[in-house]
Amino acid sequence: MTYVHDAATDRSDLVVLDADDLAAEPVATVHLPTRAPFGFHGNWPADRDG
């Protein structure tokens, strides 16, 4: 997954890629209502069962 910024519209998409074929078309694209800021990222929470 990655964010893609479109400078022409100042909007961002969350794009899901196929890890086995990064050159292929995206598996899914989520159009976000606003631009994701540069440097935006997520975190994985700690495993609560371990």
PQR file of N, CA, C, O and H, with PARSE charges and radii, in Angstrom:
ATOM      1  N   MET A   1       0.846  -1.168   0.000 -0.4000 1.5000
ATOM      2  CA  MET A   1       0.000   0.000   0.000 -0.0000 2.0000
ATOM      3  C   MET A   1       0.888   1.226   0.000  0.5500 1.7000
ATOM      4  O   MET A   1       1.965   1.244   0.596 -0.5500 1.4000
ATOM      5  N   THR A   2       0.404   2.254  -0.687 -0.4000 1.5000
ATOM      6  CA  THR A   2       1.116   3.519  -0.697 -0.0000 2.0000
ATOM      7  C   THR A   2       0.131   4.638  -0.987  0.5500 1.7000
ATOM      8  O   THR A   2      -0.962   4.406  -1.504 -0.5500 1.4000
ATOM      9  H   THR A   2      -0.471   2.239  -1.171  0.4000 1.0000
ATOM     10  N   TYR A   3       0.532   5.846  -0.648 -0.4000 1.5000
ATOM     11  CA  TYR A   3      -0.257   7.020  -0.996 -0.0000 2.0000
ATOM     12  C   TYR A   3       0.304   7.624  -2.270  0.5500 1.7000
ATOM     13  O   TYR A   3       1.518   7.673  -2.469 -0.5500 1.4000
ATOM     14  H   TYR A   3       1.420   6.035  -0.228  0.4000 1.0000
ATOM     15  N   VAL A   4      -0.603   8.087  -3.136 -0.4000 1.5000
ATOM     16  CA  VAL A   4      -0.208   8.749  -4.376 -0.0000 2.0000
ATOM     17  C   VAL A   4      -0.860  10.124  -4.387  0.5500 1.7000
ATOM     18  O   VAL A   4      -2.074  10.248  -4.228 -0.5500 1.4000
ATOM     19  H   VAL A   4      -1.589   8.047  -2.974  0.4000 1.0000
ATOM     20  N   HIS A   5      -0.041  11.155  -4.575 -0.4000 1.5000
ATOM     21  CA  HIS A   5      -0.540  12.534  -4.611 -0.0000 2.0000
ATOM     22  C   HIS A   5      -0.687  12.989  -6.052  0.5500 1.7000
ATOM     23  O   HIS A   5       0.229  12.820  -6.857 -0.5500 1.4000
ATOM     24  H   HIS A   5       0.946  11.055  -4.703  0.4000 1.0000
ATOM     25  N   ASP A   6      -1.841  13.567  -6.384 -0.4000 1.5000
ATOM     26  CA  ASP A   6      -2.088  14.146  -7.706 -0.0000 2.0000
ATOM     27  C   ASP A   6      -2.007  15.661  -7.550  0.5500 1.7000
ATOM     28  O   ASP A   6      -2.925  16.286  -7.018 -0.5500 1.4000
ATOM     29  H   ASP A   6      -2.586  13.704  -5.730  0.4000 1.0000
ATOM     30  N   ALA A   7      -0.920  16.241  -8.010 -0.4000 1.5000
ATOM     31  CA  ALA A   7      -0.703  17.689  -7.834 -0.0000 2.0000
ATOM     32  C   ALA A   7      -1.738  18.514  -8.585  0.5500 1.7000
ATOM     33  O   ALA A   7      -2.062  19.623  -8.160 -0.5500 1.4000
ATOM     34  H   ALA A   7      -0.174  15.734  -8.442  0.4000 1.0000
ATOM     35  N   ALA A   8      -2.260  18.003  -9.686 -0.4000 1.5000
ATOM     36  CA  ALA A   8      -3.243  18.754 -10.475 -0.0000 2.0000
ATOM     37  C   ALA A   8      -4.543  18.965  -9.712  0.5500 1.7000
ATOM     38  O   ALA A   8      -5.186  20.004  -9.862 -0.5500 1.4000
ATOM     39  H   ALA A   8      -1.997  17.102 -10.032  0.4000 1.0000
ATOM     40  N   THR A   9      -4.938  17.993  -8.894 -0.4000 1.5000
ATOM     41  CA  THR A   9      -6.187  18.104  -8.138 -0.0000 2.0000
ATOM     42  C   THR A   9      -5.954  18.337  -6.653  0.5500 1.7000
ATOM     43  O   THR A   9      -6.902  18.610  -5.916 -0.5500 1.4000
ATOM     44  H   THR A   9      -4.416  17.149  -8.772  0.4000 1.0000
ATOM     45  N   ASP A  10      -4.701  18.233  -6.200 -0.4000 1.5000
ATOM     46  CA  ASP A  10      -4.320  18.338  -4.792 -0.0000 2.0000
ATOM     47  C   ASP A  10      -5.082  17.325  -3.938  0.5500 1.7000
ATOM     48  O   ASP A  10      -5.497  17.620  -2.818 -0.5500 1.4000
ATOM     49  H   ASP A  10      -3.931  18.012  -6.799  0.4000 1.0000
ATOM     50  N   ARG A  11      -5.254  16.120  -4.496 -0.4000 1.5000
ATOM     51  CA  ARG A  11      -5.913  15.016  -3.792 -0.0000 2.0000
ATOM     52  C   ARG A  11      -4.956  13.842  -3.701  0.5500 1.7000
ATOM     53  O   ARG A  11      -3.946  13.798  -4.403 -0.5500 1.4000
ATOM     54  H   ARG A  11      -4.916  15.880  -5.407  0.4000 1.0000
ATOM     55  N   SER A  12      -5.274  12.895  -2.837 -0.4000 1.5000
ATOM     56  CA  SER A  12      -4.449  11.699  -2.676 -0.0000 2.0000
ATOM     57  C   SER A  12      -5.307  10.455  -2.816  0.5500 1.7000
ATOM     58  O   SER A  12      -6.512  10.478  -2.568 -0.5500 1.4000
ATOM     59  H   SER A  12      -6.095  12.931  -2.266  0.4000 1.0000
ATOM     60  N   ASP A  13      -4.662   9.370  -3.216 -0.4000 1.5000
ATOM     61  CA  ASP A  13      -5.282   8.055  -3.268 -0.0000 2.0000
ATOM     62  C   ASP A  13      -4.446   7.107  -2.427  0.5500 1.7000
ATOM     63  O   ASP A  13      -3.226   7.243  -2.344 -0.5500 1.4000
ATOM     64  H   ASP A  13      -3.683   9.351  -3.418  0.4000 1.0000
ATOM     65  N   LEU A  14      -5.106   6.155  -1.810 -0.4000 1.5000
ATOM     66  CA  LEU A  14      -4.432   5.030  -1.180 -0.0000 2.0000
ATOM     67  C   LEU A  14      -4.450   3.924  -2.222  0.5500 1.7000
ATOM     68  O   LEU A  14      -5.523   3.488  -2.639 -0.5500 1.4000
ATOM     69  H   LEU A  14      -6.098   6.044  -1.877  0.4000 1.0000
ATOM     70  N   VAL A  15      -3.278   3.464  -2.650 -0.4000 1.5000
ATOM     71  CA  VAL A  15      -3.172   2.492  -3.727 -0.0000 2.0000
ATOM     72  C   VAL A  15      -2.639   1.179  -3.154  0.5500 1.7000
ATOM     73  O   VAL A  15      -1.636   1.155  -2.439 -0.5500 1.4000
ATOM     74  H   VAL A  15      -2.407   3.819  -2.311  0.4000 1.0000
ATOM     75  N   VAL A  16      -3.335   0.088  -3.485 -0.4000 1.5000
ATOM     76  CA  VAL A  16      -2.919  -1.252  -3.070 -0.0000 2.0000
ATOM     77  C   VAL A  16      -2.271  -1.933  -4.266  0.5500 1.7000
ATOM     78  O   VAL A  16      -2.888  -2.061  -5.324 -0.5500 1.4000
ATOM     79  H   VAL A  16      -4.149   0.107  -4.065  0.4000 1.0000
ATOM     80  N   LEU A  17      -1.018  -2.372  -4.097 -0.4000 1.5000
ATOM     81  CA  LEU A  17      -0.269  -2.997  -5.172 -0.0000 2.0000
ATOM     82  C   LEU A  17      -0.109  -4.491  -4.931  0.5500 1.7000
ATOM     83  O   LEU A  17      -0.175  -4.960  -3.795 -0.5500 1.4000
ATOM     84  H   LEU A  17      -0.517  -2.268  -3.237  0.4000 1.0000
ATOM     85  N   ASP A  18       0.103  -5.240  -6.025 -0.4000 1.5000
ATOM     86  CA  ASP A  18       0.389  -6.667  -5.949 -0.0000 2.0000
ATOM     87  C   ASP A  18       1.883  -6.821  -5.681  0.5500 1.7000
ATOM     88  O   ASP A  18       2.699  -6.468  -6.532 -0.5500 1.4000
ATOM     89  H   ASP A  18       0.156  -4.860  -6.948  0.4000 1.0000
ATOM     90  N   ALA A  19       2.249  -7.336  -4.524 -0.4000 1.5000
ATOM     91  CA  ALA A  19       3.662  -7.451  -4.146 -0.0000 2.0000
ATOM     92  C   ALA A  19       4.443  -8.352  -5.087  0.5500 1.7000
ATOM     93  O   ALA A  19       5.661  -8.214  -5.194 -0.5500 1.4000
ATOM     94  H   ALA A  19       1.586  -7.623  -3.833  0.4000 1.0000
ATOM     95  N   ASP A  20       3.775  -9.271  -5.771 -0.4000 1.5000
ATOM     96  CA  ASP A  20       4.450 -10.161  -6.717 -0.0000 2.0000
ATOM     97  C   ASP A  20       4.662  -9.517  -8.078  0.5500 1.7000
ATOM     98  O   ASP A  20       5.451 -10.016  -8.881 -0.5500 1.4000
ATOM     99  H   ASP A  20       2.785  -9.384  -5.684  0.4000 1.0000
ATOM    100  N   ASP A  21       3.961  -8.400  -8.354 -0.4000 1.5000
ATOM    101  CA  ASP A  21       4.073  -7.734  -9.656 -0.0000 2.0000
ATOM    102  C   ASP A  21       3.828  -6.235  -9.475  0.5500 1.7000
ATOM    103  O   ASP A  21       2.742  -5.735  -9.768 -0.5500 1.4000
ATOM    104  H   ASP A  21       3.320  -7.994  -7.702  0.4000 1.0000
ATOM    105  N   LEU A  22       4.840  -5.533  -8.994 -0.4000 1.5000
ATOM    106  CA  LEU A  22       4.686  -4.102  -8.719 -0.0000 2.0000
ATOM    107  C   LEU A  22       4.439  -3.270  -9.971  0.5500 1.7000
ATOM    108  O   LEU A  22       3.936  -2.150  -9.875 -0.5500 1.4000
ATOM    109  H   LEU A  22       5.722  -5.939  -8.756  0.4000 1.0000
ATOM    110  N   ALA A  23       4.783  -3.795 -11.140 -0.4000 1.5000
ATOM    111  CA  ALA A  23       4.565  -3.060 -12.392 -0.0000 2.0000
ATOM    112  C   ALA A  23       3.120  -3.179 -12.885  0.5500 1.7000
ATOM    113  O   ALA A  23       2.716  -2.445 -13.788 -0.5500 1.4000
ATOM    114  H   ALA A  23       5.191  -4.704 -11.218  0.4000 1.0000
ATOM    115  N   ALA A  24       2.348  -4.083 -12.310 -0.4000 1.5000
ATOM    116  CA  ALA A  24       0.953  -4.279 -12.715 -0.0000 2.0000
ATOM    117  C   ALA A  24       0.086  -3.111 -12.256  0.5500 1.7000
ATOM    118  O   ALA A  24       0.493  -2.308 -11.416 -0.5500 1.4000
ATOM    119  H   ALA A  24       2.676  -4.678 -11.577  0.4000 1.0000
ATOM    120  N   GLU A  25      -1.096  -3.033 -12.814 -0.4000 1.5000
ATOM    121  CA  GLU A  25      -2.065  -2.036 -12.373 -0.0000 2.0000
ATOM    122  C   GLU A  25      -2.394  -2.279 -10.900  0.5500 1.7000
ATOM    123  O   GLU A  25      -2.291  -3.413 -10.432 -0.5500 1.4000
ATOM    124  H   GLU A  25      -1.426  -3.685 -13.497  0.4000 1.0000
ATOM    125  N   PRO A  26      -2.785  -1.247 -10.164 -0.5600 1.5000
ATOM    126  CA  PRO A  26      -3.124  -1.438  -8.752  0.2800 2.0000
ATOM    127  C   PRO A  26      -4.250  -2.451  -8.566  0.5500 1.7000
ATOM    128  O   PRO A  26      -5.151  -2.556  -9.398 -0.5500 1.4000
ATOM    129  N   VAL A  27      -4.184  -3.183  -7.477 -0.4000 1.5000
ATOM    130  CA  VAL A  27      -5.239  -4.122  -7.116 -0.0000 2.0000
ATOM    131  C   VAL A  27      -6.485  -3.341  -6.704  0.5500 1.7000
ATOM    132  O   VAL A  27      -7.608  -3.738  -7.015 -0.5500 1.4000
ATOM    133  H   VAL A  27      -3.451  -3.097  -6.801  0.4000 1.0000
ATOM    134  N   ALA A  28      -6.278  -2.237  -6.007 -0.4000 1.5000
ATOM    135  CA  ALA A  28      -7.382  -1.385  -5.560 -0.0000 2.0000
ATOM    136  C   ALA A  28      -6.871   0.038  -5.378  0.5500 1.7000
ATOM    137  O   ALA A  28      -5.694   0.265  -5.099 -0.5500 1.4000
ATOM    138  H   ALA A  28      -5.366  -1.914  -5.754  0.4000 1.0000
ATOM    139  N   THR A  29      -7.781   0.986  -5.543 -0.4000 1.5000
ATOM    140  CA  THR A  29      -7.470   2.397  -5.320 -0.0000 2.0000
ATOM    141  C   THR A  29      -8.590   3.004  -4.482  0.5500 1.7000
ATOM    142  O   THR A  29      -9.766   2.899  -4.830 -0.5500 1.4000
ATOM    143  H   THR A  29      -8.738   0.801  -5.770  0.4000 1.0000
ATOM    144  N   VAL A  30      -8.218   3.635  -3.384 -0.4000 1.5000
ATOM    145  CA  VAL A  30      -9.180   4.310  -2.519 -0.0000 2.0000
ATOM    146  C   VAL A  30      -8.963   5.804  -2.694  0.5500 1.7000
ATOM    147  O   VAL A  30      -7.900   6.322  -2.352 -0.5500 1.4000
ATOM    148  H   VAL A  30      -7.263   3.721  -3.101  0.4000 1.0000
ATOM    149  N   HIS A  31      -9.961   6.498  -3.222 -0.4000 1.5000
ATOM    150  CA  HIS A  31      -9.868   7.941  -3.415 -0.0000 2.0000
ATOM    151  C   HIS A  31     -10.167   8.638  -2.085  0.5500 1.7000
ATOM    152  O   HIS A  31     -11.261   8.506  -1.536 -0.5500 1.4000
ATOM    153  H   HIS A  31     -10.825   6.077  -3.499  0.4000 1.0000
ATOM    154  N   LEU A  32      -9.199   9.366  -1.585 -0.4000 1.5000
ATOM    155  CA  LEU A  32      -9.348  10.059  -0.308 -0.0000 2.0000
ATOM    156  C   LEU A  32      -9.995  11.416  -0.526  0.5500 1.7000
ATOM    157  O   LEU A  32      -9.769  12.038  -1.565 -0.5500 1.4000
ATOM    158  H   LEU A  32      -8.310   9.473  -2.030  0.4000 1.0000
ATOM    159  N   PRO A  33     -10.788  11.892   0.415 -0.5600 1.5000
ATOM    160  CA  PRO A  33     -11.492  13.159   0.225  0.2800 2.0000
ATOM    161  C   PRO A  33     -10.575  14.384   0.253  0.5500 1.7000
ATOM    162  O   PRO A  33     -10.945  15.444  -0.254 -0.5500 1.4000
ATOM    163  N   THR A  34      -9.386  14.247   0.839 -0.4000 1.5000
ATOM    164  CA  THR A  34      -8.424  15.348   0.899 -0.0000 2.0000
ATOM    165  C   THR A  34      -7.024  14.797   0.670  0.5500 1.7000
ATOM    166  O   THR A  34      -6.827  13.583   0.621 -0.5500 1.4000
ATOM    167  H   THR A  34      -9.086  13.386   1.250  0.4000 1.0000
ATOM    168  N   ARG A  35      -6.068  15.681   0.533 -0.4000 1.5000
ATOM    169  CA  ARG A  35      -4.684  15.274   0.317 -0.0000 2.0000
ATOM    170  C   ARG A  35      -4.084  14.723   1.604  0.5500 1.7000
ATOM    171  O   ARG A  35      -4.227  15.321   2.670 -0.5500 1.4000
ATOM    172  H   ARG A  35      -6.229  16.668   0.573  0.4000 1.0000
ATOM    173  N   ALA A  36      -3.409  13.576   1.498 -0.4000 1.5000
ATOM    174  CA  ALA A  36      -2.633  13.050   2.632 -0.0000 2.0000
ATOM    175  C   ALA A  36      -1.341  13.856   2.691  0.5500 1.7000
ATOM    176  O   ALA A  36      -0.679  14.015   1.665 -0.5500 1.4000
ATOM    177  H   ALA A  36      -3.293  13.090   0.632  0.4000 1.0000
ATOM    178  N   PRO A  37      -0.963  14.367   3.854 -0.5600 1.5000
ATOM    179  CA  PRO A  37       0.242  15.189   3.950  0.2800 2.0000
ATOM    180  C   PRO A  37       1.501  14.393   3.608  0.5500 1.7000
ATOM    181  O   PRO A  37       1.574  13.190   3.862 -0.5500 1.4000
ATOM    182  N   PHE A  38       2.483  15.072   3.035 -0.4000 1.5000
ATOM    183  CA  PHE A  38       3.761  14.429   2.753 -0.0000 2.0000
ATOM    184  C   PHE A  38       4.348  13.914   4.056  0.5500 1.7000
ATOM    185  O   PHE A  38       4.299  14.596   5.080 -0.5500 1.4000
ATOM    186  H   PHE A  38       2.424  16.048   2.829  0.4000 1.0000
ATOM    187  N   GLY A  39       4.898  12.721   4.017 -0.4000 1.5000
ATOM    188  CA  GLY A  39       5.461  12.120   5.216 -0.0000 2.0000
ATOM    189  C   GLY A  39       4.441  11.377   6.058  0.5500 1.7000
ATOM    190  O   GLY A  39       4.794  10.794   7.083 -0.5500 1.4000
ATOM    191  H   GLY A  39       4.938  12.167   3.185  0.4000 1.0000
ATOM    192  N   PHE A  40       3.173  11.387   5.641 -0.4000 1.5000
ATOM    193  CA  PHE A  40       2.134  10.681   6.385 -0.0000 2.0000
ATOM    194  C   PHE A  40       2.409   9.181   6.330  0.5500 1.7000
ATOM    195  O   PHE A  40       2.756   8.646   5.277 -0.5500 1.4000
ATOM    196  H   PHE A  40       2.886  11.861   4.808  0.4000 1.0000
ATOM    197  N   HIS A  41       2.252   8.504   7.472 -0.4000 1.5000
ATOM    198  CA  HIS A  41       2.458   7.064   7.517 -0.0000 2.0000
ATOM    199  C   HIS A  41       1.625   6.485   8.655  0.5500 1.7000
ATOM    200  O   HIS A  41       1.072   7.211   9.480 -0.5500 1.4000
ATOM    201  H   HIS A  41       1.970   8.939   8.328  0.4000 1.0000
ATOM    202  N   GLY A  42       1.552   5.176   8.675 -0.4000 1.5000
ATOM    203  CA  GLY A  42       0.807   4.496   9.727 -0.0000 2.0000
ATOM    204  C   GLY A  42       1.734   3.680  10.593  0.5500 1.7000
ATOM    205  O   GLY A  42       2.929   3.565  10.320 -0.5500 1.4000
ATOM    206  H   GLY A  42       2.002   4.585   8.004  0.4000 1.0000
ATOM    207  N   ASN A  43       1.178   3.126  11.623 -0.4000 1.5000
ATOM    208  CA  ASN A  43       1.941   2.291  12.546 -0.0000 2.0000
ATOM    209  C   ASN A  43       1.205   0.977  12.758  0.5500 1.7000
ATOM    210  O   ASN A  43      -0.024   0.920  12.700 -0.5500 1.4000
ATOM    211  H   ASN A  43       0.207   3.220  11.845  0.4000 1.0000
ATOM    212  N   TRP A  44       1.977  -0.081  13.004 -0.4000 1.5000
ATOM    213  CA  TRP A  44       1.385  -1.366  13.366 -0.0000 2.0000
ATOM    214  C   TRP A  44       1.308  -1.420  14.880  0.5500 1.7000
ATOM    215  O   TRP A  44       2.313  -1.200  15.557 -0.5500 1.4000
ATOM    216  H   TRP A  44       2.974  -0.035  13.051  0.4000 1.0000
ATOM    217  N   PRO A  45       0.122  -1.711  15.429 -0.5600 1.5000
ATOM    218  CA  PRO A  45       0.024  -1.805  16.893  0.2800 2.0000
ATOM    219  C   PRO A  45       0.715  -3.076  17.387  0.5500 1.7000
ATOM    220  O   PRO A  45       0.876  -4.045  16.644 -0.5500 1.4000
ATOM    221  N   ALA A  46       1.111  -3.049  18.635 -0.4000 1.5000
ATOM    222  CA  ALA A  46       1.745  -4.219  19.258 -0.0000 2.0000
ATOM    223  C   ALA A  46       0.736  -5.359  19.341  0.5500 1.7000
ATOM    224  O   ALA A  46      -0.466  -5.123  19.459 -0.5500 1.4000
ATOM    225  H   ALA A  46       0.980  -2.262  19.239  0.4000 1.0000
ATOM    226  N   ASP A  47       1.220  -6.581  19.280 -0.4000 1.5000
ATOM    227  CA  ASP A  47       0.392  -7.770  19.406 -0.0000 2.0000
ATOM    228  C   ASP A  47      -0.120  -7.846  20.845  0.5500 1.7000
ATOM    229  O   ASP A  47       0.675  -7.964  21.777 -0.5500 1.4000
ATOM    230  H   ASP A  47       2.197  -6.774  19.184  0.4000 1.0000
ATOM    231  N   ARG A  48      -1.401  -7.781  21.027 -0.4000 1.5000
ATOM    232  CA  ARG A  48      -1.971  -7.780  22.373 -0.0000 2.0000
ATOM    233  C   ARG A  48      -2.107  -9.175  22.957  0.5500 1.7000
ATOM    234  O   ARG A  48      -2.335  -9.323  24.157 -0.5500 1.4000
ATOM    235  H   ARG A  48      -2.047  -7.685  20.270  0.4000 1.0000
ATOM    236  N   ASP A  49      -1.969 -10.207  22.118 -0.4000 1.5000
ATOM    237  CA  ASP A  49      -2.098 -11.583  22.601 -0.0000 2.0000
ATOM    238  C   ASP A  49      -0.756 -12.143  23.076  0.5500 1.7000
ATOM    239  O   ASP A  49      -0.724 -13.186  23.729 -0.5500 1.4000
ATOM    240  H   ASP A  49      -1.784 -10.087  21.143  0.4000 1.0000
ATOM    241  N   GLY A  50       0.365 -11.456  22.753 -0.4000 1.5000
ATOM    242  CA  GLY A  50       1.664 -12.018  23.054 -0.0000 2.0000
ATOM    243  C   GLY A  50       2.318 -11.395  24.176  0.5500 1.7000
ATOM    244  O   GLY A  50       3.430 -11.782  24.535 -0.5500 1.4000
ATOM    245  H   GLY A  50       0.339 -10.609  22.223  0.4000 1.0000
TER
END
